[in-house]
Amino acid sequence: MHRTPLNLSSPLRRQWLLGSAAVGTALLSGLPLTAQALPPRQLQFPRDFGSHPDLRTEWWYITGLALAGGRRWGFQVTFFRSRVPATQGLRSAFAARQLIFAHAALTDLQAGRIAHDQRIARAGFGLAQASDTDTAVQLQDWSLVRSTQGTGSRYTAQVQANDFAFALQFDTTQPVLLQGNNGLSRKGPQAEQASYYYSQPQMQVSGRLQRGSERFVVEPASAPGDNRAWLDHEASDVLMNPQAVGWDWIGMNLHNGSALTAFRLRRADGSTLWAGGSMRPPGQAARIFGVEEVIFTPLRHWVSPLEGTRYPVQWRVATPSGTFEVRALLDNQELDSRASTGAVYWEGVCELRDSAGALRGHGYLEMTGYTQALRL
């Protein structure tokens, strides 16, 4: 049985919930949005680790690579919060003012297979919540919670999916990485197309994994890249320009302790509308990339058996801090989230090599808007 908080197998329940989201969110409806530019401000922690319910869209996103049972696993868990503007003035306790979504995936690199699950619920009634004082997001029995660990943070993720599970801890080893202009990251040519955005790269992973009836404990690393994770937290009113159909994004933990971010917003013809990113060597300030300084060039494609979508699974990414190749460790890491956010996208664990072909790091690549235009 598919374990979900609102029985997504029920067509009437699913139609009601997705219909409620469609009233007020471009994510599901594609309705035009109007918003003012996000004001530059100094992010304050721990407050900004928490939710920003006055903004339309927000997510907490953790990806990584773990060694467990003598095998390497890629993992991902994302919690989304979506504000529904049309219901904000309603007095009913049943009004869907905020929706909480979650996606999780576990990739068995040895077996060459990926498992994926998803959840959706309106906030409240003990089903779902996102604290506005610190990272504490819960969707029935899935959760992501931050606590103070020494001078840093520990994030604890609990996921019990239909055929996999994990209980993982992520300890920060570096300070918060503020993306863009001191945490305000432009995503398009108009000033309102922006997000408050920070990352926590190079997090140390511990805990347990389960795939079917097999249970594994995360083991000490035996190779560079093992047991490392990356967190992104973004909040925005309008993230995408109307010309953008989706994005390509990488978050890479380099083996020397550096952190590489690169992204681009893509038009329907495949050309770049906007781009950015950063490189932060350990113990140094981040080099923030300008819109003209990041170039994504596809090198190899894979065709999905689900919709026949053609995804680039190997890229050349040119940045001011070097030119790299991003190579998928498994071609089929496509995720079908039509039962929650309505999108089909590719998100998977990759390796990072330099221009000479030397292995430099590992991380995740996310590609959206290839099956159909993403509206967010």
C-alpha positions, 0 to 999 in steps of 0.5 A, spaced: 500 500 500 502 507 498 503 510 505 500 517 504 497 522 509 491 523 505 490 517 500 492 520 494 489 513 491 483 516 492 481 520 485 476 525 489 481 527 495 486 528 490 482 532 485 480 536 491 487 537 494 490 539 487 484 543 486 485 547 492 493 548 490 491 550 483 487 556 486 493 560 488 499 557 486 502 557 479 506 551 481 500 547 479 495 552 475 500 556 471 496 562 473 500 569 472 503 572 479 504 579 481 509 581 486 514 586 488 522 585 488 524 581 495 528 587 499 535 585 500 536 584 507 541 580 512 538 573 513 538 572 521 539 565 524 536 561 526 530 565 524 531 564 517 532 557 518 525 557 519 519 558 514 517 564 511 509 563 510 508 570 507 512 568 501 508 564 496 514 558 495 519 555 499 523 548 500 528 545 504 532 540 500 537 535 502 541 530 497 547 526 498 551 520 498 552 515 503 556 508 504 552 503 507 552 495 507 558 496 503 554 499 497 553 506 495 547 510 496 544 516 493 538 520 497 534 526 497 528 529 501 525 535 499 519 539 503 515 544 500 511 549 503 506 553 498 502 559 500 495 559 497 493 567 496 486 566 495 484 562 501 488 567 506 482 571 508 477 565 509 475 564 516 474 557 516 479 552 519 479 547 513 481 553 508 488 550 505 492 557 507 498 553 506 500 546 503 506 542 505 509 537 499 514 532 500 519 528 495 524 523 497 528 518 493 533 513 495 538 510 489 541 504 490 547 505 485 550 497 485 543 495 483 542 501 478 535 502 481 531 508 484 525 508 489 521 514 490 515 517 494 511 523 495 506 526 500 501 532 500 497 535 505 494 542 507 498 545 514 494 544 520 490 538 524 496 535 526 498 532 519 503 537 516 506 544 519 512 548 518 515 552 523 517 559 522 522 560 528 527 554 525 527 548 521 522 544 523 518 541 517 513 535 518 508 531 514 505 526 517 511 521 519 516 524 515 520 530 518 526 534 517 528 538 524 534 542 525 538 542 532 544 546 535 550 541 535 556 545 538 557 551 534 554 548 528 547 545 526 545 537 526 539 536 521 535 530 522 531 527 517 525 521 518 522 518 512 518 512 512 516 511 504 512 505 501 518 501 499 524 504 503 526 508 509 531 512 512 533 516 518 539 520 517 543 525 521 547 531 517 552 535 521 554 541 518 562 542 518 562 549 514 558 555 515 552 557 512 553 559 504 549 565 502 548 565 495 547 571 490 548 577 493 548 576 501 543 571 500 538 574 495 539 570 489 536 573 482 533 568 478 531 572 472 531 579 468 526 582 473 528 584 480 522 580 483 524 574 480 529 572 486 529 568 492 532 568 499 537 562 498 542 559 502 546 552 502 549 548 507 554 544 503 559 538 506 555 536 511 557 529 514 552 523 514 550 518 519 544 514 520 540 508 517 537 506 511 532 501 509 530 498 502 525 493 502 526 488 508 534 490 508 536 495 513 543 498 513 547 502 517 551 508 514 559 506 515 565 510 516 567 513 509 572 509 505 573 513 499 572 521 498 565 523 497 562 518 502 557 520 507 557 527 504 550 531 504 548 538 501 542 542 503 539 548 500 533 552 503 530 557 498 524 562 499 520 566 494 514 570 491 516 569 484 522 565 482 521 564 474 520 569 468 514 567 464 519 565 458 523 560 463 520 553 462 525 550 467 532 549 470 538 545 470 542 546 477 548 542 480 550 542 488 557 539 488 561 537 494 568 537 492 573 532 495 578 538 497 572 541 501 570 546 496 562 547 494 560 548 487 553 551 485 551 552 478 544 553 475 541 556 469 533 558 467 532 555 461 527 557 455 523 552 451 528 552 445 534 550 450 537 557 451 539 560 457 535 565 460 538 566 466 544 563 470 548 564 476 552 560 482 558 560 486 564 557 488 567 557 496 573 554 497 574 551 505 575 557 509 575 562 504 569 567 501 565 565 496 566 567 489 559 569 486 558 567 479 554 573 474 549 571 469 554 571 463 559 567 467 556 560 467 555 556 461 551 549 461 553 545 455 549 538 454 554 532 452 550 526 452 542 524 453 538 519 456 531 518 453 526 516 459 521 510 458 516 514 462 514 519 457 520 519 452 523 525 455 530 526 453 534 529 458 542 531 458 545 526 463 552 529 462 554 536 462 560 541 461 559 546 466 564 552 465 564 557 471 569 562 473 572 557 478 573 552 472 570 548 467 567 541 469 564 535 467 558 532 471 556 525 469 550 521 472 552 515 476 545 512 474 541 514 467 534 513 470 533 517 476 527 521 473 522 522 478 514 522 477 511 527 482 504 528 478 501 526 485 503 532 489 507 538 485 504 535 478 511 535 475 516 530 472 523 531 473 530 528 473 534 529 479 540 524 481 547 523 484 553 525 479 560 525 479 564 531 478 570 531 474 575 537 472 577 538 464 583 533 465 578 528 467 580 527 474 574 526 479 573 532 483 567 531 487 560 528 488 553 531 488 546 532 485 544 534 478 536 537 478 533 538 471 526 540 470 521 543 465 523 537 460 517 533 460 513 540 460 514 547 462 514 548 470 510 553 473 512 556 480 
